[in-house]
Amino acid sequence: MTQGAATPLPPPKERRRLREAGSLSRDQVAELVGVTPETVRRWESGRTTPKGQKREAYARLLAELTTTEEPAPVATTPRAAAIQEPAPPTAGTAGGTATATATAPPRARTAAEAFDALYTHAAPFLVRQTYLLTGRRILAREAVERAFQQAWQNWPEVAVDPDPAGWVRAAAYEYAMSPWHSLRPGKRQPEAPPATPEDRELLGVLLGLPPVYRRTLLLYDGVGLDLPDTAAETEASTPAAANRILHAREAVAQRLPDLGVPEQLHRRLTELAGSEKLDAPVSTVVRSGSERRTRFWTRAAVTFTVFIIGATALTVRVAPTHYEPVPAPGSPIAGVPPLTGPEPLTPADLELRKELRERLGGGPERLAPRTE
């Protein structure tokens, strides 16, 4: 089905407004359409768009909410009455009764407050998910802390991202799955396994999968992302992500036949992640650590730049200012005899040397001159 022939849908903000006007939660909409609450949240934020039968079911639900919606005065609707603030008394009125309602605009949150809210909401779950990905508690905490530090360093980009939690999750997974961790000394030290035999067996099956299959399975069946988002986060095509999920499910079902049903696998992954008491550090510690790391690398960059400038200045100072030609190679001078050494002995010389050695070998003790 092409995009032009697809069932039309309201804009993302209108989808959320219709759901709230119908007093429906994301869980209820997800149950009616047959998807996860996370998928509904992504539909309402505009990050993804439903397709196929899910799109038709979602469109019918929104159409029903549109037809059943009846405009009503703000003061008489229960939802509006619940969020309406009482008007403060106005000075100068009889009996202190209010004559006007003044609603102050909500105060915009600072960057630190927005970061703390994101950290408080996403960090505990993300640590448990990363533990399922790595099987190591210390590495899971470190990966999440490093990911949030990176998010704080790039907060202007993360703040406007349609899914800030997904941005941090991708950074944490990338850090946790780095092959360099196998070279660390602590990697060789085993950690305590889960408490129950069922959890130990499931974690062992997960860690036995290839890393890319494990990550794809965790995002789809653990976190609850839809297939296009799973493929995008794992940097793969949608068919490749689907094949990875199928192969990973088959590998898990071979070892644990009870988890052959995706719903059972999702439930067990959630239980395994929730059984571990993994606490993340407070957000202020993460922000201060990120700022210290930024200062360290800034000073290191400045120091390295100063060193390069000094080396360049020294090179310019001691380098020659003009070209000095290389001396030409020497040439032989005519008329000079070549160097000669002792020539080899001729056969006559060898015979004479032999005769002298034989004659004088037992010769007189002493030779004295004689006068005539």
Residue, then its C-alpha position, 0 to 999 in steps of 0.5 A: m500500500t502506498q502512502g497516498a492510498a493509506t488511511p488518512l490520520p489526524p496530526p500527531k497532536e490531534r491524536r493525543r488530544l482525541r485520546e485525552a478527550g475520550s478519557l483513554s490512556r495509552d495502555q487502553v488505546a494500545e490494547l484496542v489497536g493491538v500494539t504496545p503503549e510505547t508504540v502509541r506514544r511514538w504515534e502521538s509524538g510523530r516519531t513513527t507512523p502506523k501502517g497496514q492493519k494497525r493504521e486502519a484500526y487506529a484510524r477507526l478508533l480516532a474516527e469514533l473519538t471524533t464523532t463522539e466528542e461533544p464540545a462543552p463549556v470549560a466550567t462544566t466538563p469534569r476534566a476541565a473542572a479538575i485542572q481549573e485553578p480557583a480564582p484568588p480573591t480580588a482586593g476591594t470586592a465585598g466579602g473578598t469574593a473574586t470577580a476575575t480569574a487570573t491564571a499565571p503562565p507555567r514557569a519554563r523549566t531550566a535545562a538542569e530541571a529538564f535533564d533531572a526529570l529525564y534522568t529520574h524517569a529513564a535511568p532506573f529502567l535503562v540500567r536494568q535493560t543494559y544489564l540484560l544486554t551485558g550481564r554485568r551490573i557494574l558495566a550497566r551502571e557505567a554505560v548508563e551514567r556515561a550515556f547521560q553524561q554525553a546527553w548533558q554535554n549535548w543537551p541542546e540537541v537532546a532536548v529537541d529530540p522527539d525521543p530523548a530517552g531513545w537517544v540516551r538508550a542508544a548511547a548506553y547500548e553503544y557504550a555497553m557493547s563496545p569490544w574494548h571492554s573485553l580488554r579491561p581487567g575487571k572483565r575477567q572477574p565473574e559476577a554473581p549470577p541471578a538468584t533463581p535458576e530460571d533467571r540464570e538460565l534465561l540470562g545465559v541464553l541471552l548472553g549466548l546470542p550474538p550481540v547484534y541479535r541480543r540487542t535487536l531482541l531486547l529492543y523489540d521484545g523487551v523494550g517494546l519498540d516497533l519494527p521500524d524503530t528497532a531497525a533504525e536504532t540497530e542501524a539495519s534494514t527492516p527485513a534484516a531486523a525482522n530476520r534477527i528477531l526470528h532467529a533470536r526467538e528460535a534460539v531462545a525457544q530451543r533452550l527454553p520452550d516455554l518462551g516460544v510465545p512472544e508474550q511470554l518472552h516479553r513477560r520473562l524479560t521484564e521480570l528478569a530486569g525487575s528482579e535485579k536491584l540496580d540503582a543509578p547515581v543521582s542526577t546531580v552526580v551525573r551532571s557534575g561528572s559530565e562537567r568535570r569530564t568536559r573541563f578535563w578534555t577542554r584543558a587537554a585540548v588546550t594543552f595539546t594545542v599549546f604544545i603544537i604551537g610551541a613545537t612549530a615556533l621552535t621549528v621555525r626558529v632553528a630551521p635554516t633561512h636559505y637553501e644550502p646546496v649539497p656538495a658535489p661528489g668527488s671526482p678522481i685526479a689524473g696522474v696519481p698512481p693508485l694505491t698498491g699493496p704487497e703482491p702475492l708471492t710467485p712460485a720462485d719466492l715460495e720455493l726460496r722461502k721453503e729452502l731458507r726455512e729448511r736450511l736455517g731451521g737447525g743452523p748455527e747457534r750464532l752467526a759472527p762476522r769474520t775479518e779477512 
